[in-house]
Amino acid sequence: MDDDTFTVSLYPQDPENTFGNIHIKVEDHERFLNVIDQDAASRTITVKYNGAYSGVYDLRVKSLINGNVLTSSVTFEAKIEVTSFSPKQGSLYGGTLLTINGGHFSDVITDNPVKVGYKYWSNGHPHWCYVQSSSDNEIKCRIMEDWSREAGQEEVIVFAGTFEEATYADTNDRYFEFLDAAALPTITDVSADFTFSNSDKYKLLISGTNIQDTSTDTVEVFVGDVKQTTTIVSSNLVEVQIDDIPSGSTDQSLRVYFELGLPNDMNSFNTVTFDPRFIGLTRTTGSNAGAVIQAKIAGVGTEDNITLIDENNNDMCETSTVLRYGILECEVAAGDHSNTQVRVKNLDTNGLYPCYNDDQSECRYSTTATLEVTAVTQSSSTEMVLVGVDA
């Protein structure tokens, strides 16, 4: 067997039904598979399967030395099938996260597009369900937003590639119901809240009515397209911890997804801003020749243009950079800063923000005397000696 060469192919038992209206020549019906290994000891041939149209195929194996291999007792079925999905109903505005079970899906999220219904609604958009993750037996997708969609039942359609639709184990279990507005939660207010505590975190308080979720796991909140941590859910309130935002000073998009999807009046509360909340410095002393310090500032993202100023409104930083959410790095200019109370300044809006720490000393900065280099001597061809004194 090791001295032989094999070819392996699939041939549809019913080419007309397998390929339908796809125009494929008869001689192209046979689908050859790439042989990647053959082992005489275990009497196995390993091939690379690159997919096929749905249908039942005969297996054809040919030996270069011995001719055709008997395969009449073996068939191969290619199919993509949905066995179930949940939830079965959700918001007419979209936003529902669907979990679709079945097989054999791809682990590439673009390989199995999903739609909910064939109709086109506002602006010519179909009911796409945007795939978030995909594996052999599960697809998760979020139904696209559409504020003009009508309530009613629509079919959940999973595609294999760009055109072939998955079959259903139960053909009666393929419909999703878009609920009308009366069945959905309604947002009545959104506010950003910061109270100094050990967490040093902003909270977003989302008030509403008819909130039916009882678990924080089913409520997802995105600020600036970044998913935050839902900490409390009740019938009239959702509390969210802000973990990261691109910017606090400019409008950040807000989306709240309940288990049913998007709520009523989401578009009335679709942005939110955060004032900087200066918590303190990571070090409160530095050299009078200049130093690099960091400031903890809740509500500040990497797109914010901010700096630190002293009690006389002078910019303390030669350069200032938001390294990541909530952390500003400042290269303090050389000079004397004697126990100055530091504040935060937004360079785009000129807004000034004081210390929000219960311990105000955490926001004070002082320079200290430092060593001064007075001379440099060469001790060898590869070494120098720096000579210094106390400043």
N, C-alpha and C positions, 0 to 999 in steps of 0.2 A: 504493500500500500504506500510505503514511503517513496517508492520509485515511480509511483503512478501520478497522474495529474487528473484532477476532477473539476468538472463544471457543475454548478448547482443553479437551478432556476425555478421560478414559480409560474404556473400557467393557469389562468382562471378557468374553472369548470364551465362557467356561463359568461363568456365575454360580453355578450350584449347587455345583460343585466348588470354586470360588474362595472362596465364603462359607460353605460347609458348613452347619452348624447355626446360624449366626449369623442372627438374624431381621432381615433388611433388606428393605424393600419393593422391588418390582421397579423403581419409578421412582427409587429411591435407589442403584441399582447404578452409575449413571454418576457418575464422580468428576471434578469440574471443577477445573482447574488455574488458578492466578492468572497472567495475562499481565502481565509486568513490563516488557517492551520489545519493540518491533517495528521492523525496519530494512529499508526498501525497497531500499537500495543493496546490502546483502549478502543480501537476501531471507531474513531470519531472524526468527523469533519466539522470544523467551525467556520461559519460564514458571517459576514456583516450584513445585517438587515437594515435597509434604509427606508422602510415604509412601503406601503402599497395601497391601492384603492380598495375600499371595503369589498369583501367577497370571499368565496371559498376557492382555494387554489390547489391544484395538483402539484406535487413536488417532483421535479425532474433532476436526476443525478446521472451524469455520464462520466465514464472512465475512459481515459485516452487509450489504455491498454485493452480493457475488457468490454468496452461499450456501455450500453445502458445498464443502470442499477435498478433492480426491482423496487418500486416505491408505491405500488398500487394500494397498500394498506394504510398509507399515510396521506393526510390532507393538511392544509394550513388555512386558517381563517384569519383574515385581517378585518378588524372592526374597531370602532370607537363607540362606546355606549355610555349613556347616563343612567345610573341606577336610582339616584335621588338628588334633591337639592333642598336647601333651607336658607332662610325662612321662605314660606310660601306666599307671603304678602309683605308689602312695605309702602313707603311714601310715594305718592304720585309725583313728587318733585325729584325723585331719585335719591341716590346716596346709600341705598341699602347694600350691605355687604353680603353677597351670595356665596354659599359654599356648595359646590357641585361635586358629587361623588360618582365614581364610575371607573372607566378605563377604556382604552389605553391612551391616556393623555400624554402630551409631551412635557418635559421639564423646562422647555423654553417658552416663556410667557407669550411670545408672539405667534406660536404655532397653532394655538387653539382659540381663535377669536370667539367672543360670546355676545349675543344680542338677546334682548328681551322684547320680542314682538317684531313684526315685519314693517310696521308703519313708520312713516317719516313725520316728525312733529315740527316744532318751531324751527325756523331757519334751515329746514331740510335735514336736520340731524336725525339719524335713526336711534334706536334704543341700544346703543352700545353699552356693554357691561365691561368696564376696563379691568383686565386681568392683573391682579396683584401678585399672585403666586400660582405655580402649577407644578404638579408631580404626576406620576403615572396614574394615580387613582383619585386625585383631588385638584380642583381648580377653585381659587377664591377670586371673585371679581366684584367691583363696586359699580352699581348702575349709575350711568351718567346723569348729571343734573339736567332738568328740563322743566322750567317754570310754567310751561304751557301744556304739559302733558295732561291727558284725560284719565280719570279713574277707570278701572276695568281690568279684565284678564288679558294677559298676553303670553305667548309661548316663549319659553327659554330655549334658545338655539345655540348649540355648541358646534363649532365648525372644525373639521379636520383640514388644516391648510386654509385655503381661501374660498372653498365652495362646497365641499362635501359636508353634510350635516351628520352629527352623531345620532344614533338610534336611541330609543328609550326602552328600558326593560319593561316598563309599564307605560303604554302610550297615553293613558289617561292622567299621568302624573307629570305633565310637562308644562303646566300653566302657573304663572305668577300673577298675583292680584295687586294692582296699584290702588291703594286705599285713598278715599277722598280726604279733604282737609279736616273734617270733623273728627276723624279717628287718630289724628296726629298730635304730638306735643306742639306747643306754641312757645316761642321765646318772647319774654316780656321785658327783659333788661339784661345788660352785660356791663360789668364794672371790674376794673383792675384794682386789687387790694394788696397793700404791703404794710405789714406790721412787723417791726423788728423782733426776731426770735432766733432760736438756734438754727432754724432751717435756712434763714436768709433768702427766702424764695418769694417771688411774686405769686399771688393767687388770682385766678380769674373766676369771678362769681357770675354764673349764668342762671338767671331766674326764669321760671316758666310755669306753664300749667299743663296738666294732662301728661306729665312725664311718667311713662309706664315701666321704664327700666328699673331694675332693682339691684343690678350689679355694675360695678365700675368697669368690668370687662367688656360690657356691651355699648359703652358710650366712648366714642373716639373724638377728640378735639384737636384740630390742627390750627396753629397760629403761624402765619408766615410760611405755610406749607410744611411746618415742622410739627410732628405729633408730640403732644404734651401728655402729662400724667394725670388721669382722672382720679381724684382722691375721695370724693363724696358724691353720691347720687341719692336724691329723694324725689318725692312727687312734685316738688316745686323748685328744686335747686340742684345745680351741678357745680361742684367746686373742682377747679383744675390747678395743678401746680405747673408753673412755667419753668421748663427746663432749658429751653434754648429758643432764641428768636434771632432773625437776621438784623433787626433794628427795632429800637423801642420808640424813637422819636418820630418815625414816619408810620403811616397807616399800614398795619399788617393784616393780611386777609384772615378771616375767621370762618371756620367751618365746623359745625357740630353735627356729628352723625350718631343718632340713636340707633337702637336695634332695628327700628322700622325705617331708618334713613333720615333724610333732611326734615326739619320741623317747619311749621308755619312761621312766617316773619323772619326767616333766616336772612333775607336780603336787607332787612331793616337794621340788622346788627352784624354786618359782614366785615367790619374792620375794627381794630382796637389798637391803641397806643399805650406806651408805658413811660412814665417819667423816670429818670435815673434815680436810684435810691443808693446813696453812698454809704457803704457799710463799714469801711475801714481800710487801712493800709496793711500790707503784709509785713512791712518793716517801717518803723516810725523815726529812724535815724539814718543818716548817711553822710558821706564825706562832703566837706565844703568845696572839694574839687569836682563835685558832680557824682551822681550815683544813679543806679537803675532800681526803681521801686515798682511795685504793683499795687493796684487798688481794686478792691472788690466792690462792684457796682451792679446791683440787681436792675434788670430792665434795659441793659445795654448790650447790643449785638455788634458783630464785626463790621456792619455797614454804618455804624454811628460815628460821627466826627466829634470827639470830646477830648478834653484835656483837664489838668488840675491847676487850680489857681490858689495863690496865697491870700492872706488877710487883706492885702493891699490891691487885690484884683490883678496881680501880675501872673502871667502864665509861667508856671514852674517848669514846664517840660520843653526841652529842645525838640524832642520828638515824642509823640504819643500814639500808641497803637492798641486797638482792642484785639487781644490775642485770640480770645474765644468768648462765648457768651459770659458776661459778668466779670471779666478780668481785663483791666486796662494796664498796659505797661507804659511807664513814663521814664524817659531819660532826663533826670533832673539836671538843670543847668548849674554850672558852678556858681557859688555865691553863698551868702549867709542867709539861712532860713532858721531863725531862732524861735523855736516852739510855735510855729505858725499853724493856725487852724485852716486846714485844707478844705476846699470845696471843688465841686465838679462843674465844668462849664461846657455847654453844647456850643460848638463853634459855628454851627449852621443857624441856630435859633437865638444864640446869646443867652439862653436860659441858664440860671445859676441854681445849684442844688447842694444843700448843706448836708452835714453828717446825720444819718438816720440811726446811728448806733446809740444804745442806751449809755454806753461808755464813750464819751466824746473824745477821750484821750486816744482812742483808736484811730482818729482822723487828724491827729496833730503830727507835725513833722519838724524835726530839728536837725541841723547840720552839726557835725562834730569835727574837732581838730583832727588832722590827718598827717601822716608822714609826708615829708617833702624830699624829693630827690634833688640833691645839690651837685652831684658829680657822677661821672661814669669813667671807669678805668678799664683798660684791657689787660687781663691777667694772662692770657695765652691767645693762640691763634683761633681758638674756638670758644673762648669764654670771656664774659665781661662782668664787672663788678659795679653794682649800683650803690652809691653812697647817699644816705639820707639822714635827716634830722626830724625831730618832732616839730610840727608847725606851730 
